[in-house]
Amino acid sequence: MNRADITELHYITGIANLPSILRHGILSHTLAERLAHDSVAMPEIQERRSNKRIPGARPLHEYANLYFDAHNPMLSRCRARNDEICVLRIDPAVMDQADVIVTDRNAAADLVRFWPLQDGLAVVNRERVFARYWTHPDDFYEERRHKAEKCAEVLVPIV
């Protein structure tokens, strides 16, 4: 993927969190836990994320996670809460901050790789991340892999 392919990043959150986001900004999981908030995250996924540390860097929960494309399996899993969630469009200039990490798939996934920004963008598969569909009805493993890749992330350190 090229930097020019990224016109915006996305943050999926509860609408109830907007006043706090306007006051404090988008927070890492670690900082958000200190405030009352409406989590849209799945507890089992957060458990996996809590046990991950980015090689040579911080624990995963010390980063704000942004998606290249909000039309992804995470948003699909929140479908029952459509009236309670929103997608914030984030200026890609946030990637210019120090120590930003890019993942080649959802950071909670098995086999995820973490990269410094430029290296990560070169590895992320643009066609798969921006694909309209991630379903592969005849191939369970391909669908699982594509779902994870569709959720590739930009991780911004926030402590």
Legacy VTK file of the C-alpha trace (Angstrom):
# vtk DataFile Version 3.0
C-alpha trace
ASCII
DATASET POLYDATA
POINTS 159 float
0.000 0.000 0.000
1.211 3.511 -0.715
0.781 6.449 1.621
-1.228 8.177 -1.118
-3.810 5.348 -0.921
-4.753 6.512 2.580
-7.125 9.453 2.473
-8.445 8.826 5.983
-8.199 6.362 8.847
-11.137 5.143 10.929
-11.947 4.762 14.598
-15.007 2.737 15.589
-16.581 3.793 18.886
-19.783 4.254 20.794
-21.651 7.494 20.141
-21.805 7.942 23.921
-18.002 8.345 23.885
-18.004 11.426 21.662
-18.048 14.025 24.485
-15.079 12.294 26.117
-13.217 12.036 22.800
-13.797 15.732 22.181
-12.431 16.476 25.670
-9.547 13.974 25.865
-8.959 12.783 22.298
-8.870 9.168 21.183
-7.234 7.203 23.967
-5.403 3.926 24.221
-7.265 1.039 25.844
-5.165 1.501 28.987
-6.147 5.161 29.361
-9.770 4.637 28.316
-10.208 2.087 31.113
-9.723 4.921 33.612
-12.783 6.761 32.283
-16.405 5.792 32.070
-16.948 4.762 28.463
-19.026 2.565 26.185
-16.766 -0.131 24.776
-17.675 -1.629 21.404
-14.864 -4.167 21.738
-15.440 -7.861 22.208
-14.114 -8.945 25.644
-12.428 -12.069 24.261
-10.568 -9.997 21.667
-9.501 -7.483 24.306
-8.190 -10.361 26.397
-6.002 -11.449 23.474
-4.846 -7.895 22.896
-4.006 -7.449 26.598
-1.409 -10.210 26.328
0.385 -8.744 23.284
3.437 -6.571 23.324
4.759 -5.065 20.127
8.312 -6.376 19.631
10.787 -3.713 20.710
7.985 -1.387 21.736
5.022 -1.025 24.099
2.141 -3.284 25.112
-0.597 -3.247 22.477
-3.107 -1.670 24.874
-0.948 1.465 25.045
-1.829 2.325 21.433
-4.951 3.781 19.876
-5.983 1.472 17.070
-7.199 2.920 13.794
-8.370 1.022 10.736
-7.509 1.723 7.122
-11.103 0.846 6.216
-14.013 0.891 8.675
-16.052 -1.360 6.398
-14.538 -4.400 8.051
-15.414 -7.438 10.182
-15.120 -5.403 13.405
-17.827 -3.003 12.268
-19.872 -5.929 10.998
-19.711 -7.548 14.461
-21.193 -4.347 15.914
-24.163 -4.405 13.542
-26.665 -5.064 16.348
-25.619 -1.737 17.860
-25.908 0.370 14.693
-27.905 3.060 16.514
-25.236 3.349 19.221
-21.956 3.378 17.303
-20.176 5.686 14.907
-17.069 5.760 12.767
-14.763 8.722 13.175
-12.758 9.763 10.150
-9.184 10.509 11.185
-6.700 12.608 9.250
-3.874 10.345 8.028
-1.396 13.002 9.234
-1.662 11.180 12.586
0.717 8.654 11.015
3.444 11.318 11.131
3.687 10.982 14.912
6.701 9.173 16.330
6.648 5.409 16.829
3.473 4.670 14.857
3.127 0.971 14.073
1.305 -0.717 11.186
-0.042 -4.254 11.337
-0.613 -6.512 8.351
-3.863 -7.797 9.911
-5.895 -7.354 13.089
-3.445 -6.925 15.951
-5.205 -9.642 17.971
-4.871 -12.202 15.168
-2.479 -15.097 15.160
0.494 -14.504 12.862
0.108 -10.715 12.982
3.244 -8.782 12.181
4.054 -5.327 13.541
6.046 -2.874 11.443
7.331 0.681 11.641
5.113 2.892 9.465
6.952 2.846 6.127
7.827 -0.843 6.275
4.275 -1.694 7.332
2.626 0.245 4.530
4.805 -1.634 2.038
3.568 -4.960 3.444
-0.157 -4.222 3.812
-2.158 -5.617 0.904
-4.183 -2.668 -0.396
-6.589 -4.768 -2.471
-7.481 -7.014 0.454
-7.791 -4.184 3.000
-10.072 -2.142 0.753
-11.962 -5.118 -0.714
-15.723 -4.740 -0.574
-16.162 -8.321 0.677
-13.974 -10.587 2.767
-16.141 -13.672 2.516
-14.867 -16.790 0.755
-17.693 -19.341 1.132
-15.728 -22.197 -0.379
-12.551 -21.674 1.619
-12.785 -21.316 5.413
-9.070 -20.608 5.870
-8.953 -17.998 3.124
-11.972 -16.238 4.626
-10.397 -16.264 8.079
-7.154 -14.843 6.688
-8.929 -12.179 4.647
-11.078 -11.121 7.629
-7.925 -10.575 9.665
-6.185 -8.679 6.833
-9.246 -6.492 6.276
-8.733 -5.286 9.858
-5.109 -4.179 9.379
-4.370 -1.381 11.830
-2.437 1.794 12.365
-1.364 1.861 16.007
-0.665 5.284 17.522
1.164 5.235 20.869
-0.834 7.009 23.577
0.273 6.585 27.159
LINES 1 160
159 0 1 2 3 4 5 6 7 8 9 10 11 12 13 14 15 16 17 18 19 20 21 22 23 24 25 26 27 28 29 30 31 32 33 34 35 36 37 38 39 40 41 42 43 44 45 46 47 48 49 50 51 52 53 54 55 56 57 58 59 60 61 62 63 64 65 66 67 68 69 70 71 72 73 74 75 76 77 78 79 80 81 82 83 84 85 86 87 88 89 90 91 92 93 94 95 96 97 98 99 100 101 102 103 104 105 106 107 108 109 110 111 112 113 114 115 116 117 118 119 120 121 122 123 124 125 126 127 128 129 130 131 132 133 134 135 136 137 138 139 140 141 142 143 144 145 146 147 148 149 150 151 152 153 154 155 156 157 158
